[in-house]
Amino acid sequence: MGTIGYMNAYLFDGVNDTIQEKGWFTVSEETGRFLAIGTGALPNDNECDRVVDLQGQYVMPGMINAHTHMTMDAESLDSGFGANEVEATVYALDNLKKAIQSGVTYVRECGTRYDIDIRLAQMQAQLSDLPEIMPSGRAYSMTGGHGDFPEFSWLVDSEDEMRHAVRQGLKNGAQNIKLMATGGVMSKDDHMFQPQLSISEMKVAVEEAHHRGKIVC
């Protein structure tokens, strides 16, 4: 493993508020991390094991999608709610491949059928060319509330039920606890302005997540 030098790029580095012309950077083949970055001529290009002329292509940091539902079919009105575990996994892999092709290198999942995102995150090292995943597993909804679909939500109707469900979700591998606090646009019998989970139920979820150093959405 050595060093690759890239040159002649339009470069947005996320630090400077401009697109820099004739950008260059060097990357470690072993880690994939940037070693150096700048503009103009690539310095000491003879020290690189390989040099790539990007010929005016644009380079920028990977984007983050902070709200995904990878097991849903984004092309269908029913969003794949009736999908079985195999179908939901196919949707997830297809959506993740589309994400990476669109420049998204990190996703925060916000509710997944069958905890498929947790398993995919655990298999990250074996799955090439997919974004990094912050998994949520199943969301947390009240009975009859937004997200009350089979295999999609933990159904909780009290503080104790919330505490138990969040602890189970964290045990399963969730890094992000997704609360369905109100109604939403994907459910037939509720509205986004309707409060659903109570303040006390949500407070318990936040308390349990924070005990484990995890976040809540």
C-alpha positions in Angstrom: 0.0 0.0 0.0 1.3 3.4 -0.9 0.2 7.0 -1.7 -1.9 8.3 -4.6 -1.7 11.9 -5.7 -4.7 13.6 -7.3 -4.3 16.8 -9.2 -6.2 19.4 -11.5 -9.5 19.2 -9.5 -12.1 21.8 -8.7 -11.9 21.3 -4.9 -14.4 22.1 -2.2 -12.8 21.0 1.1 -15.7 22.0 3.5 -13.4 24.4 5.3 -13.0 27.2 2.8 -16.2 28.8 1.6 -15.1 28.6 -2.1 -14.4 26.1 -4.8 -10.7 26.1 -5.3 -9.2 25.7 -8.8 -6.3 23.4 -9.6 -6.8 21.5 -6.4 -4.6 18.6 -5.4 -4.5 16.1 -2.6 -2.7 12.9 -1.6 -4.5 9.8 -0.2 -3.2 6.8 1.7 -4.1 3.6 -0.2 -4.2 1.7 3.1 -6.6 3.9 5.0 -8.3 5.9 2.3 -7.6 9.1 4.3 -6.3 12.4 3.0 -2.6 13.0 3.8 -2.2 16.5 2.3 -4.2 19.0 0.4 -3.6 22.2 -1.5 -3.8 24.1 -4.8 -1.4 24.6 -7.7 1.2 22.0 -8.8 1.2 18.7 -6.9 4.4 19.0 -4.8 6.8 16.1 -4.7 4.7 14.1 -7.1 7.6 11.7 -7.5 7.0 10.6 -3.9 3.5 9.3 -4.9 3.2 5.7 -6.0 0.6 6.8 -8.5 -0.6 10.2 -9.8 -4.1 10.8 -11.2 -5.0 13.8 -13.3 -8.7 14.6 -12.6 -8.9 16.9 -15.6 -11.2 19.5 -14.0 -13.5 17.1 -12.1 -15.2 18.3 -8.9 -14.2 16.9 -5.6 -16.0 17.4 -2.3 -16.5 15.7 1.1 -19.1 13.0 1.2 -22.6 14.1 2.1 -24.6 13.0 5.1 -28.3 12.0 4.9 -29.6 12.4 8.4 -33.0 10.9 7.9 -33.4 7.7 5.9 -35.7 4.7 5.9 -33.6 2.3 3.9 -36.1 -0.6 3.8 -38.8 1.4 2.1 -39.5 1.5 -1.6 -39.1 5.2 -2.4 -40.7 4.7 -5.9 -44.0 3.4 -4.5 -46.8 5.1 -2.6 -47.1 2.2 -0.2 -43.4 2.6 0.5 -42.8 -1.1 0.9 -44.8 -1.4 4.2 -46.0 -4.8 3.2 -42.5 -6.1 2.3 -41.3 -9.3 3.9 -37.8 -9.5 5.3 -36.2 -10.5 2.0 -37.9 -7.8 0.1 -37.1 -5.2 2.7 -33.4 -6.2 2.6 -33.4 -5.8 -1.2 -34.9 -2.3 -0.8 -32.2 -1.4 1.7 -29.3 -2.5 -0.4 -30.7 -0.8 -3.5 -31.3 2.4 -1.6 -27.9 2.4 -0.1 -26.2 1.8 -3.5 -28.2 4.8 -4.9 -27.1 6.9 -1.9 -23.4 6.2 -2.4 -23.7 6.9 -6.2 -25.3 10.2 -5.3 -22.3 11.2 -3.1 -23.8 10.2 0.3 -21.2 8.5 2.4 -23.0 8.4 5.8 -26.6 7.8 6.7 -28.5 8.2 10.0 -31.3 5.7 9.8 -34.7 6.7 11.4 -36.7 3.5 11.5 -36.2 0.2 9.7 -38.2 -2.9 9.3 -36.8 -6.1 11.0 -33.8 -4.2 12.4 -32.1 -4.7 9.0 -30.0 -1.6 9.3 -28.4 -2.9 12.5 -27.3 -6.1 10.8 -26.0 -4.2 7.7 -24.1 -1.8 10.0 -22.5 -4.8 11.8 -21.5 -6.2 8.4 -20.1 -2.9 7.2 -16.5 -4.2 6.8 -17.8 -7.0 4.5 -20.0 -4.7 2.4 -18.1 -2.6 0.0 -19.3 0.5 -1.8 -22.1 1.4 0.7 -22.4 4.4 3.0 -21.5 4.1 6.6 -24.6 3.5 8.7 -25.8 4.9 12.1 -28.6 2.3 12.7 -31.8 2.9 14.6 -33.4 -0.4 14.3 -37.2 -0.2 14.7 -38.8 3.1 15.6 -40.9 3.7 18.8 -44.6 4.4 18.3 -47.7 4.3 20.4 -50.4 1.7 19.5 -52.3 3.1 16.5 -49.8 5.9 16.1 -47.5 7.0 13.3 -45.3 4.0 12.4 -47.6 1.3 13.8 -46.7 -1.2 11.1 -45.7 -4.8 11.6 -42.0 -5.3 12.1 -41.4 -1.5 11.8 -42.0 -0.2 15.3 -41.8 -1.0 19.0 -45.3 -0.3 20.2 -45.1 1.5 23.6 -48.0 2.8 25.7 -46.4 3.7 29.0 -43.1 4.9 30.5 -42.3 1.3 31.6 -43.0 -0.1 28.1 -40.8 2.6 26.6 -37.9 1.9 29.0 -38.0 -1.8 28.3 -38.3 -1.3 24.5 -35.4 1.2 24.3 -33.2 -1.1 26.4 -34.0 -3.9 24.0 -33.3 -1.8 21.0 -29.9 -0.7 22.4 -29.1 -4.3 23.3 -29.9 -5.2 19.6 -27.4 -2.6 18.4 -29.3 0.6 17.8 -27.1 3.7 17.9 -29.9 6.2 17.3 -33.3 5.9 19.0 -36.1 7.1 16.7 -39.2 8.3 18.4 -42.5 8.8 16.5 -43.5 11.7 18.7 -46.5 12.9 16.6 -48.6 11.8 13.7 -47.1 11.9 10.2 -47.8 12.0 6.5 -47.4 8.2 5.9 -50.2 7.1 8.2 -54.0 7.0 7.3 -55.5 7.8 10.7 -53.3 10.5 12.2 -51.8 13.9 11.4 -48.4 15.4 11.9 -49.9 18.0 14.3 -51.3 15.4 16.6 -49.1 14.7 19.7 -48.8 10.9 20.3 -45.9 9.8 22.6 -46.2 11.6 25.9 -43.5 13.9 27.3 -42.9 11.5 30.1 -42.5 8.5 27.7 -40.0 10.5 25.5 -38.1 11.6 28.6 -37.6 8.0 29.6 -36.3 7.1 26.1 -33.8 10.0 26.1 -32.7 9.0 29.6 -32.0 5.4 28.6 -30.3 6.4 25.4 -28.0 8.9 27.1 -27.1 6.4 29.7 -25.5 4.4 26.9 -24.0 7.4 25.1 -26.5 7.2 22.2 -28.6 9.8 20.5 -32.4 10.3 20.0 -34.2 11.5 17.0 
